[in-house]
Amino acid sequence: MPAPDTRRQPGAPAWFSAPQGRLLLAAERRWVLQRLAERPVQPWLWLCPEAPADWTPPPARGLLLHGGTGAYLGSLRCGLPLPVASGCIANVVVQHAPSPGLQPLLEECERVLLEGGRLWLCTFNPCSPYRLRAGPAGLAARPLTSWIRRLQALGLVAAAPPRCVGPRWFPRESAGNPAGGTASLRAGCVLEFEKRALAPVGPVPAGWRQPGTAPAA
């Protein structure tokens, strides 16, 4: 199985292992876990930039993977394509996907999602001053419209407005989300998308045919 592209953004793993990065990841986890609690307990896939600590994954079958050297580590060691059957995962969470290999990763997330499944993508809020703390690490904040276009191109549909979470500037600030909203200056932004299938077009009932119309063969 081929390993994923390992040309990560410079300094990304180290920054997310530092206190300011761990705070942001923890805030995103808390919010996403609240959303997962509202959905039936079904198989899940969680991808994050570093091995999480001091938290309990959702109480269901799932895979918790984090970026490693030459492969994803965690529940198993693998590369892309993921060793997961198509259409079997109900909930996928992606925290701060690296720029290299981004499109193949998003395509894999769409592939493994079942119909009606949700994808939560966590990224930096480009309007937040907190992203300046990641400047020396070479982490960029993509415009939200760029993420939305990518997900829509895969056939995914927005299931909720973007949600801002995490501290605004000082790491000691509350990592909750009392203000919320798309105009928030909080550090992170969570996009929630759903995989929807086109409804099949069935035959027209006989009672709906116009008078004089011959029945279908």
C-alpha positions as CSV (number, residue, x, y, z in Angstrom):
1,M,0.0,0.0,0.0
2,P,1.6,3.3,-1.0
3,A,2.4,5.8,1.7
4,P,0.9,9.3,1.6
5,D,2.9,12.3,0.5
6,T,5.0,13.4,3.5
7,R,6.0,16.9,2.3
8,R,4.1,18.5,5.1
9,Q,3.8,22.2,5.8
10,P,7.1,23.3,7.5
11,G,6.9,23.0,11.3
12,A,3.3,21.8,11.3
13,P,3.7,18.7,13.5
14,A,5.8,20.7,16.1
15,W,3.3,23.6,16.3
16,F,0.3,21.3,16.9
17,S,2.3,19.5,19.6
18,A,3.0,22.9,21.4
19,P,0.5,24.3,23.9
20,Q,-1.0,26.8,21.5
21,G,-1.7,24.1,18.9
22,R,-3.0,21.6,21.5
23,L,-5.5,24.2,22.7
24,L,-6.9,24.6,19.3
25,L,-7.1,20.9,18.6
26,A,-8.8,20.3,21.9
27,A,-11.4,23.1,21.3
28,E,-12.2,21.6,17.9
29,R,-12.6,18.1,19.4
30,R,-15.0,19.3,22.1
31,W,-17.3,21.0,19.6
32,V,-17.2,18.1,17.1
33,L,-17.9,15.5,19.8
34,Q,-21.0,17.5,20.8
35,R,-22.2,17.2,17.2
36,L,-21.4,13.5,17.1
37,A,-23.4,13.0,20.2
38,E,-26.5,14.2,18.4
39,R,-26.1,11.4,15.7
40,P,-26.6,7.7,16.0
41,V,-23.5,5.8,17.2
42,Q,-22.0,4.6,13.9
43,P,-18.5,3.9,12.6
44,W,-16.2,6.9,12.4
45,L,-12.9,8.0,11.0
46,W,-10.8,10.8,12.7
47,L,-7.7,12.3,11.1
48,C,-5.5,14.7,13.1
49,P,-2.0,16.2,12.8
50,E,-0.6,14.7,16.0
51,A,-1.4,11.9,18.4
52,P,-4.1,13.3,20.8
53,A,-3.8,12.8,24.5
54,D,-6.1,12.9,27.5
55,W,-9.4,12.4,25.6
56,T,-11.7,9.4,24.9
57,P,-12.7,8.7,21.3
58,P,-16.5,8.3,20.5
59,P,-18.0,5.1,21.9
60,A,-18.3,3.3,18.6
61,R,-16.1,1.4,16.1
62,G,-13.7,3.8,14.5
63,L,-10.2,4.7,13.3
64,L,-8.2,7.4,14.9
65,L,-5.2,8.3,12.7
66,H,-2.6,10.9,13.0
67,G,0.2,12.1,10.7
68,G,3.5,10.2,10.9
69,T,6.7,9.8,9.0
70,G,5.8,8.2,5.7
71,A,2.4,6.9,6.9
72,Y,-0.6,7.6,9.0
73,L,-0.3,6.1,12.5
74,G,-2.7,5.4,15.3
75,S,-5.4,2.7,15.1
76,L,-3.3,1.3,12.3
77,R,-0.4,2.2,10.0
78,C,-1.5,2.9,6.5
79,G,-1.2,5.3,3.6
80,L,-3.5,6.4,0.8
81,P,-5.8,5.0,-0.4
82,L,-7.1,4.2,3.1
83,P,-7.8,0.4,3.8
84,V,-11.5,1.1,4.3
85,A,-14.4,0.0,2.1
86,S,-16.3,2.6,0.2
87,G,-19.5,3.9,1.8
88,C,-19.0,2.4,5.2
89,I,-18.2,5.4,7.5
90,A,-20.9,7.5,9.0
91,N,-18.8,10.3,10.4
92,V,-15.4,11.6,9.2
93,V,-13.4,14.3,11.1
94,V,-10.4,16.0,9.5
95,Q,-8.4,18.4,11.6
96,H,-6.0,20.6,9.7
97,A,-5.2,18.5,6.6
98,P,-1.7,19.2,5.2
99,S,-1.5,21.1,1.9
100,P,0.5,18.4,0.1
101,G,-1.7,15.5,-0.9
102,L,-4.8,17.5,0.2
103,Q,-7.0,16.6,-2.8
104,P,-6.4,12.8,-2.6
105,L,-7.2,12.9,1.1
106,L,-10.5,14.7,0.6
107,E,-11.4,12.3,-2.2
108,E,-10.7,9.4,0.1
109,C,-12.9,11.0,2.8
110,E,-15.8,11.3,0.3
111,R,-15.3,7.7,-0.9
112,V,-15.5,6.1,2.6
113,L,-18.6,8.2,3.6
114,L,-21.9,6.4,3.4
115,E,-25.0,8.2,2.1
116,G,-26.2,10.6,4.7
117,G,-22.7,10.6,6.4
118,R,-21.1,13.8,7.7
119,L,-17.7,15.3,7.2
120,W,-16.3,17.8,9.7
121,L,-13.3,19.7,8.4
122,C,-11.4,21.8,10.9
123,T,-9.1,24.5,9.6
124,F,-7.6,27.9,10.7
125,N,-10.0,30.8,10.7
126,P,-8.4,33.3,8.2
127,C,-10.0,36.2,10.1
128,S,-8.5,35.3,13.5
129,P,-5.4,37.0,14.9
130,Y,-4.5,33.7,16.5
131,R,-3.2,32.4,13.2
132,L,-0.3,34.8,13.6
133,R,1.0,32.5,16.3
134,A,1.5,29.9,13.7
135,G,3.2,32.2,11.3
136,P,6.8,31.1,12.1
137,A,5.7,27.5,11.7
138,G,4.7,28.1,8.1
139,L,1.0,27.3,8.6
140,A,-1.3,29.0,6.2
141,A,-5.0,29.9,6.6
142,R,-6.9,29.2,3.4
143,P,-10.0,31.2,2.6
144,L,-13.1,29.4,3.7
145,T,-14.5,29.8,0.2
146,S,-11.6,27.7,-1.1
147,W,-12.5,24.8,1.3
148,I,-16.2,25.1,0.5
149,R,-15.5,24.9,-3.3
150,R,-13.3,21.8,-2.9
151,L,-15.9,20.0,-0.8
152,Q,-18.8,21.0,-3.2
153,A,-16.7,19.7,-6.2
154,L,-16.7,16.3,-4.5
155,G,-20.5,16.3,-4.4
156,L,-20.8,17.1,-0.7
157,V,-23.5,19.5,0.6
158,A,-23.1,22.0,3.4
159,A,-25.1,20.7,6.4
160,A,-24.6,23.8,8.7
161,P,-23.0,27.2,8.5
162,P,-19.2,27.4,9.3
163,R,-18.6,27.5,13.1
164,C,-15.7,29.3,14.8
165,V,-14.1,27.7,17.9
166,G,-11.1,28.1,20.1
167,P,-9.3,31.1,21.6
168,R,-9.1,34.5,19.9
169,W,-5.6,35.5,20.7
170,F,-4.4,34.6,24.2
171,P,-4.0,30.8,24.6
172,R,-5.4,31.1,28.2
173,E,-8.7,32.4,26.8
174,S,-11.7,30.1,27.0
175,A,-11.6,27.5,24.3
176,G,-15.4,27.3,24.3
177,N,-17.7,29.0,21.8
178,P,-20.0,31.4,23.7
179,A,-20.2,33.8,20.8
180,G,-20.0,31.6,17.8
181,G,-21.0,32.7,14.4
182,T,-19.2,33.0,11.1
183,A,-17.8,36.5,12.0
184,S,-16.1,35.4,15.1
185,L,-12.4,36.0,15.6
186,R,-11.8,32.6,17.2
187,A,-8.8,30.6,16.1
188,G,-10.4,27.7,14.3
189,C,-13.3,27.1,11.9
190,V,-15.3,23.9,11.5
191,L,-17.1,23.1,8.2
192,E,-19.8,20.5,8.3
193,F,-20.8,18.8,5.0
194,E,-23.0,15.8,4.2
195,K,-22.9,13.2,1.5
196,R,-26.3,13.0,-0.2
197,A,-27.4,10.7,-3.0
198,L,-29.7,11.8,-5.8
199,A,-33.2,10.5,-5.3
200,P,-34.1,7.9,-8.0
201,V,-36.9,8.9,-10.4
202,G,-39.7,6.3,-10.3
203,P,-42.4,5.6,-12.8
204,V,-45.3,8.1,-13.0
205,P,-48.4,6.6,-11.2
206,A,-51.3,5.6,-13.5
207,G,-53.6,8.1,-11.8
208,W,-51.3,11.0,-12.7
209,R,-51.3,10.4,-16.5
210,Q,-53.2,12.8,-18.7
211,P,-56.4,11.6,-20.2
212,G,-55.8,9.8,-23.5
213,T,-52.2,9.0,-22.6
214,A,-51.3,5.4,-23.4
215,P,-50.0,3.4,-20.4
216,A,-46.3,2.7,-20.3
217,A,-45.2,-0.5,-22.0
